[in-house]
Amino acid sequence: MKHLVYLLGLATIVCVGPLVHAQAFRTDSSSTVPTDPPFTDSLEPPAARAAAEYARTRLERDLAAVQTHRPSYPFWQHIFTIPDGRIAFGSARDGRLLAVFPTNGDWVRDGVWEEKSLNGILKGPTLPKRLDARRDTVVRVLEPVTGPVVHNPTRGQFLLPNAQRYGSFLQEWGAIYERFGVPAEIGLAQAILESGLDGRARSRAQALGFCQFLRRNWAFLDKLSPVVLEAYNQTTQAPYCAAYLSVLATMYDSFVPALSEHHAGGVNVGRTMINGERLGGTDPREQYFRGSDFAASLRQVSLRRYRDLYRTYGHRSSLYAEMVFGNIANVKRLIAEYPQVPIFAMRLSKPIRVLDISARTGIKPDEVKRFNPALTTRVPAKANLYLPFYVRQFGPDVSFWHRPPTPEYAEVLNDFLRIDGGIARWHEASFESTLRTFQDRFEATGTEEGSVMATTLAYVISDLRTSRRAAILEDFRTSGRILELFRRGVEELGLTIGVPQARN
């Protein structure tokens, strides 16, 4: 899935503020209709419950692997809840926060020690003026007492205004993720990391919105989709972000490498997985983490000598998945802190201006734009209008997340999630027919979510067919030169494993 997304930055959330409540709305029956109560699990088809349980089990296995291989992952929730302008230090053994220092200022005087027993530990050594050297000195002072340390600048300002404006939507967006076989907390944690929940977030590479799909890929998806996609609306983005993550997690049988692909790219993650398999990893999680640690260790030995084993898979790439998992705690906190409000989607048959929406509903223009960040002056025909209640005059209610999935859709999703994983199999030309079959089955359900999955699979199939990813990974797997470089790297790091031979 070549460069479908682009990381906005290793950045992001902070303490939240008061809820921005929806404005009062008219109760004129010609404009609005009563909303049905949310459906209960008892109304879901058995296949839907089976799919949800399968996805949940996949995530639980991932979390167990993250806890084993990256026990520092909870540290990242602290990074994302502290305003900018500070350096946070934490334990690499369990992720607990140890201390926070101002980027500029006297660290001995102005440091905040979360671990009270450490207070005063910096009074002896003289701290360098240069920030990087000062951080290194603090690590050398702390590690004999605390064990390994992790540290990072805080980036809390990335989320603060967006949490205040959009925090009340998280439960609805979570329900959208769940419909595609992605547990809500992992999908929303990635959205926090990528965009700070801002639908209008845009990187210098023109990656847009919730999960930072590149503009050209939004245009490609818009061309494939039967409806108009306004990429700056989070509620428009969420289904496609969820569907793509679901496809990647199915390919790898794990959310860990699937998440990493969003930052590092499919070829880099493929190399990482292959190296992890060579190092003895027996499942995709073990393969990813072993390969990731191997790349990090080789980069410390020499950035150039072993570059062909990891290419552009760097330090930030290796952190991405654990940062997302660290953000799960912040997702849960935000949902608990903000009273949640509903989001209804109406499919427009003709354009409508923001002032007309306000006149018909009594909702102030700024509140209309809170539900529709892409809105400037009007919503185009065949696009979705999002409001806190359903207005019949605006078009049919396409809020699929408010209704149980159809048995047909649930059955296809449940079957899809259980496809045998493995990047080698997915890159075989013959596997395209399998994906095409699922694309057709999703489309045949005649549902909103089925259309999203079919559109996303059409993109994935196109990318697998036209990119050089399969050939690059096959060469990496079989090349005698790469295997010899791998052997030298293993020896230099002092690892004791058998090295596989190149296939004929």
C-alpha positions in Angstrom: 0.0 0.0 0.0 2.5 2.5 -1.3 2.5 5.8 0.6 -1.2 5.8 1.3 -0.6 7.8 4.4 2.1 10.1 5.7 3.0 10.8 9.3 2.2 14.3 10.4 4.8 14.1 13.1 5.7 12.4 16.4 3.3 14.7 18.1 0.4 15.4 20.1 -2.2 15.5 22.7 -2.8 17.4 25.9 -5.2 18.1 28.7 -8.8 18.6 27.6 -11.2 21.5 28.3 -15.0 22.0 28.5 -17.4 20.4 26.1 -18.7 22.5 23.3 -22.4 21.6 23.4 -24.6 21.4 20.3 -27.0 24.3 19.9 -30.7 24.0 20.5 -32.6 22.9 17.4 -36.1 23.3 16.0 -38.6 20.6 16.7 -40.8 21.4 13.7 -41.8 18.0 12.4 -41.3 19.1 8.8 -37.6 19.6 9.6 -36.6 16.9 12.0 -37.7 13.5 13.1 -37.2 11.7 16.4 -34.1 9.6 16.5 -34.2 5.9 17.3 -32.4 4.7 20.4 -29.0 3.1 19.7 -29.2 -0.5 18.7 -28.2 -3.1 21.2 -25.8 -6.0 20.8 -28.7 -8.4 20.9 -29.8 -7.0 17.5 -26.5 -7.7 15.8 -26.2 -10.7 13.5 -24.1 -13.6 15.0 -21.5 -13.0 12.3 -21.1 -9.4 13.5 -20.4 -10.5 17.0 -17.9 -13.2 15.7 -16.1 -10.5 13.6 -15.9 -8.2 16.6 -14.6 -10.9 18.9 -12.0 -11.9 16.3 -10.8 -8.3 15.9 -10.7 -7.9 19.7 -8.6 -11.1 20.1 -6.2 -9.8 17.4 -5.8 -6.6 19.4 -5.3 -8.3 22.7 -2.6 -10.5 21.2 -0.9 -7.3 19.9 -1.1 -5.6 23.2 0.5 -8.6 24.9 3.3 -8.4 22.4 3.8 -4.7 22.9 3.9 -5.1 26.7 6.6 -7.8 26.2 8.7 -6.1 23.6 8.1 -2.4 24.2 7.2 -2.1 27.9 7.9 1.6 27.8 4.8 2.2 25.6 2.6 3.8 28.4 5.2 6.7 28.5 3.8 8.2 25.3 0.4 9.0 26.9 2.3 11.4 29.1 4.1 13.0 26.2 0.7 13.7 24.6 -0.9 15.2 27.7 1.7 17.8 28.6 1.9 21.2 26.8 4.8 21.9 24.5 8.1 23.4 25.7 9.2 20.6 28.0 11.3 17.4 28.0 9.7 14.4 29.7 11.7 11.5 31.1 10.2 8.1 31.9 11.1 4.5 32.7 11.8 2.3 29.8 10.8 -0.7 32.0 7.2 0.2 32.5 6.6 3.7 30.9 5.9 5.5 34.2 6.7 9.2 34.1 9.8 10.2 36.2 10.3 13.9 35.6 9.5 16.8 33.4 11.9 19.7 32.7 11.4 23.0 30.8 13.1 23.2 27.5 14.5 26.5 28.5 15.3 27.1 32.1 17.0 25.8 35.2 16.4 22.0 35.4 17.6 21.7 39.0 15.2 24.5 40.1 12.3 24.2 37.7 12.1 20.4 37.1 8.9 18.6 38.2 9.7 15.2 39.7 6.9 12.7 39.4 9.1 10.2 41.1 9.6 12.1 44.4 12.4 9.9 45.6 14.6 11.3 42.7 14.2 14.9 43.8 17.6 16.4 44.3 19.5 13.9 42.2 20.6 16.6 39.7 22.1 18.9 42.4 25.6 17.4 42.1 26.5 17.4 38.4 26.8 20.5 36.3 24.3 20.3 33.4 25.5 21.3 29.9 23.9 24.3 28.3 23.2 22.5 25.0 19.8 20.8 25.2 20.8 17.4 23.7 23.9 17.2 25.9 21.8 18.1 28.9 19.3 15.3 28.1 22.2 12.8 27.8 23.6 13.9 31.1 20.3 13.4 32.9 20.0 9.9 31.4 23.5 9.0 32.7 22.5 10.3 36.2 19.1 8.5 36.3 19.9 5.1 34.8 22.0 3.8 37.7 19.1 4.4 40.0 16.0 3.9 37.8 17.2 1.5 35.1 16.9 2.3 31.4 15.3 5.7 30.6 13.2 7.0 27.7 12.8 10.8 27.0 11.1 13.0 24.5 9.9 16.6 23.9 6.3 17.1 24.9 3.8 18.0 22.1 0.6 18.6 23.9 -0.5 21.6 22.0 -1.2 19.5 18.9 -4.5 18.3 20.4 -5.7 20.8 22.9 -8.0 23.0 20.7 -9.2 19.9 18.8 -10.0 18.0 21.9 -12.2 20.9 23.1 -14.0 21.1 19.8 -14.3 17.4 18.8 -13.9 15.4 21.9 -17.6 14.8 22.1 -17.6 12.9 18.8 -15.2 10.1 19.8 -17.8 7.6 20.7 -19.5 8.0 17.3 -16.2 7.8 15.4 -15.4 4.7 17.5 -18.6 3.0 16.4 -17.5 3.6 12.8 -14.2 2.0 13.3 -15.8 -1.0 15.0 -18.0 -1.6 12.0 -14.9 -2.4 9.9 -13.3 -4.8 12.4 -11.0 -2.2 14.1 -11.5 -1.9 17.8 -12.4 1.7 18.5 -9.5 2.5 20.9 -6.7 1.6 18.4 -8.3 3.4 15.5 -8.9 6.6 17.5 -5.4 6.4 19.1 -3.9 6.5 15.6 -6.2 9.4 14.7 -4.9 11.3 17.7 -1.3 10.6 16.7 -1.8 11.5 13.1 -4.1 14.5 13.2 -4.9 15.5 16.8 -8.5 14.8 15.7 -8.4 17.7 13.4 -10.1 16.9 10.1 -8.3 19.8 8.4 -4.8 18.8 9.5 -2.5 18.9 6.6 1.2 18.0 6.3 3.8 19.6 4.0 3.5 16.5 1.8 -0.2 17.3 1.4 -1.4 14.4 3.6 -4.9 15.2 4.9 -7.1 14.7 7.9 -7.8 12.0 10.4 -5.2 9.4 9.3 -3.2 11.6 6.9 -4.0 10.0 3.6 -2.1 11.8 0.8 -4.2 14.2 -1.2 -3.7 12.1 -4.4 -4.9 9.0 -2.7 -8.0 10.8 -1.4 -8.6 11.9 -5.0 -8.2 8.2 -6.1 -10.6 7.0 -3.5 -13.1 9.8 -4.4 -12.9 8.6 -8.0 -13.7 5.0 -7.0 -16.4 5.9 -4.6 -20.0 6.3 -5.7 -20.4 9.3 -3.4 -18.5 12.6 -3.1 -15.8 12.4 -0.4 -15.0 15.6 1.4 -11.6 14.7 2.8 -11.6 17.4 5.6 -14.6 15.9 7.4 -13.5 13.5 10.1 -16.8 11.5 9.9 -16.2 11.1 6.1 -12.5 10.1 6.7 -13.1 7.7 9.6 -14.7 4.8 7.5 -11.9 4.8 5.0 -9.2 5.1 7.7 -10.9 2.2 9.4 -11.3 0.1 6.3 -7.7 0.6 5.3 -6.4 -0.3 8.7 -8.6 -3.4 8.7 -7.2 -4.5 5.4 -3.6 -4.0 6.5 -4.3 -5.8 9.9 -5.8 -8.7 7.9 -2.7 -8.9 5.6 -0.3 -9.0 8.6 -2.7 -10.7 11.0 -1.7 -7.9 13.5 -2.4 -4.2 14.0 1.3 -3.7 15.0 2.9 -3.9 11.6 -0.3 -2.5 10.0 0.1 0.6 12.0 3.8 0.8 11.3 3.1 0.7 7.6 1.3 4.0 7.9 4.6 5.7 8.9 7.4 3.6 7.4 5.7 2.3 4.2 5.0 -1.2 3.1 8.4 -2.1 1.7 10.2 -1.0 4.9 7.8 -3.0 7.1 8.2 -5.9 4.7 11.9 -5.9 5.1 11.5 -5.6 8.9 9.2 -8.6 9.0 11.5 -10.7 6.8 14.5 -9.9 9.0 12.4 -10.8 12.0 11.6 -14.1 10.5 15.3 -14.8 9.8 15.9 -14.0 13.5 13.5 -16.7 14.5 10.2 -14.9 14.9 7.4 -17.4 14.5 4.4 -15.1 14.3 3.9 -11.6 12.8 4.3 -9.8 16.1 7.5 -11.5 17.0 8.8 -11.0 13.5 8.0 -7.3 13.5 9.6 -6.6 16.9 12.7 -8.7 16.3 13.2 -7.1 12.9 12.6 -3.6 14.3 15.1 -4.1 17.2 17.6 -5.6 14.7 17.3 -2.4 12.5 17.7 -0.1 15.5 20.8 -2.0 16.7 22.4 -2.0 13.3 21.8 1.8 12.9 23.7 2.3 16.1 26.6 0.3 14.8 26.7 2.1 11.4 24.1 4.1 9.5 25.7 3.3 6.2 27.2 -0.2 6.4 23.9 -2.0 6.9 21.6 0.4 5.2 20.4 -2.1 2.6 18.9 -4.2 5.5 16.6 -1.4 6.8 16.8 1.5 4.3 14.6 4.4 5.6 13.1 2.4 8.5 14.5 4.6 11.3 14.0 5.4 14.9 10.7 7.2 14.5 9.4 4.3 12.4 10.2 1.9 15.2 8.4 4.1 17.7 5.2 4.6 15.7 3.2 1.5 16.8 4.0 1.8 20.4 3.1 5.5 20.4 -0.3 4.5 19.1 -0.8 1.9 21.8 0.3 4.4 24.4 -2.5 6.7 23.2 -5.2 4.1 24.0 -5.2 5.5 27.5 -5.8 9.0 26.2 -8.7 7.8 24.0 -10.4 6.3 27.0 -9.8 9.4 29.1 -11.2 11.7 26.5 -14.4 9.6 26.0 -14.9 9.6 29.8 -14.2 13.3 30.2 -16.4 14.6 27.4 -20.2 14.0 27.3 -20.7 12.3 23.9 -23.1 13.6 21.3 -24.6 11.8 18.2 -23.6 12.4 14.6 -26.2 11.8 11.9 -25.2 11.7 8.2 -27.6 12.8 5.4 -26.8 12.2 1.7 -27.6 15.4 -0.2 -29.3 15.3 -3.6 -28.4 19.0 -4.3 -25.9 21.5 -2.8 -26.9 23.4 0.3 -25.3 26.5 1.9 -24.3 26.8 5.5 -26.7 29.7 6.1 -29.6 27.6 4.7 -28.6 24.7 7.1 -28.7 27.1 10.0 -32.0 28.6 9.0 -33.7 25.2 8.7 -32.3 23.8 11.9 -31.6 26.7 14.2 -27.9 25.5 14.6 -25.4 28.3 14.4 -23.0 28.3 11.5 -20.0 27.6 13.7 -21.7 24.6 15.2 -22.6 23.3 11.7 -18.9 23.6 10.8 -17.9 21.8 13.9 -19.8 18.8 12.5 -18.6 19.5 9.0 -15.0 21.0 9.0 -14.8 20.7 5.2 -17.6 23.2 4.9 -16.8 26.6 3.6 -19.9 28.0 2.0 -21.8 24.9 0.9 -22.0 21.1 1.0 -21.9 19.6 -2.6 -24.5 17.3 -4.0 -23.9 13.5 -3.3 -21.8 14.4 -0.3 -22.8 13.8 3.4 -24.0 16.5 5.7 -23.4 15.8 9.4 -25.6 17.1 12.2 -26.5 16.2 15.8 -30.0 15.0 14.6 -31.6 13.8 11.4 -33.4 16.2 9.1 -35.5 14.4 6.6 -35.6 17.2 4.1 -31.8 17.0 3.7 -31.8 13.5 2.4 -31.7 9.8 3.5 -30.1 8.9 6.8 -26.8 7.1 5.9 -25.6 6.9 9.5 -24.8 3.2 9.2 -23.1 3.2 12.7 -26.5 3.8 14.3 -27.9 0.6 13.0 -26.9 -3.1 13.3 -25.0 -4.3 10.3 -26.9 -6.4 7.8 -26.4 -10.2 8.0 -24.9 -10.1 4.5 -22.3 -7.4 5.4 -21.4 -9.1 8.7 -20.8 -12.4 7.1 -18.5 -10.9 4.4 -16.5 -9.0 7.1 -16.2 -12.0 9.3 -14.9 -14.1 6.4 -12.5 -11.3 5.3 -10.9 -10.8 8.7 -10.0 -14.5 8.8 -8.1 -14.6 5.5 -4.7 -16.2 6.1 -2.2 -13.4 6.7 1.3 -13.1 5.4 2.8 -10.5 3.1 4.3 -13.1 0.8 0.9 -14.6 0.0 -0.8 -11.2 -0.5 1.8 -10.2 -3.0 1.4 -13.3 -5.2 -0.4 -12.4 -8.5 -2.9 -15.3 -7.9 -4.1 -13.7 -4.7 -5.7 -10.8 -6.5 -8.6 -13.1 -7.4 -9.3 -13.6 -3.7 -9.3 -9.9 -3.0 -11.5 -9.3 -6.1 -14.0 -11.8 -4.8 -14.2 -10.0 -1.5 -14.5 -6.6 -3.2 -17.5 -8.0 -5.2 -19.1 -9.5 -2.1 -18.8 -6.3 -0.1 -20.3 -4.3 -3.0 -23.1 -6.8 -3.3 -24.3 -6.1 0.2 -25.7 -2.8 -1.0 -24.7 -1.1 2.3 -22.8 2.1 3.0 -20.0 0.2 4.8 -19.9 -2.5 2.1 -19.3 0.3 -0.4 -16.4 1.7 1.7 -14.8 -1.7 2.0 -15.2 -2.4 -1.7 -13.7 1.0 -2.6 -10.8 0.5 -0.3 -10.1 -3.0 -1.6 -10.1 -1.6 -5.1 -7.4 0.8 -4.1 -5.3 -1.9 -2.4 -5.7 -4.2 -5.4 -4.5 -1.4 -7.8 -1.5 -0.7 -5.6 -0.5 -4.3 -5.2 -0.7 -4.8 -9.0 1.1 -1.6 -10.1 3.7 -1.0 -7.4 7.2 -2.7 -7.3 6.7 -3.8 -3.7 6.3 -7.5 -4.4 9.4 -7.6 -6.6 11.5 -5.6 -4.1 10.5 -7.8 -1.2 11.1 -11.0 -3.2 14.6 -9.8 -4.1 15.2 -8.9 -0.4 14.1 -12.4 0.7 16.2 -14.3 -1.8 19.3 -12.2 -2.6 22.6 -13.8 -1.7 24.1 -10.3 -1.1 21.4 -9.4 1.4 21.7 -12.7 3.2 25.5 -12.2 3.5 24.9 -8.7 4.8 22.4 -10.0 7.3 24.9 -12.7 8.4 27.6 -10.0 9.0 25.1 -7.9 11.0 24.1 -10.9 13.2 27.8 -11.6 13.9 28.6 -8.0 14.7 25.7 -7.8 17.1 26.7 -11.1 18.7 23.5 -12.9 17.9 23.5 -16.7 17.7 20.9 -17.9 15.2 21.0 -19.9 12.0 20.9 -18.0 8.8 18.6 -19.3 6.0 20.1 -20.0 2.6 18.9 -18.2 -0.6 16.3 -20.1 -2.5 17.1 -21.4 -6.0 
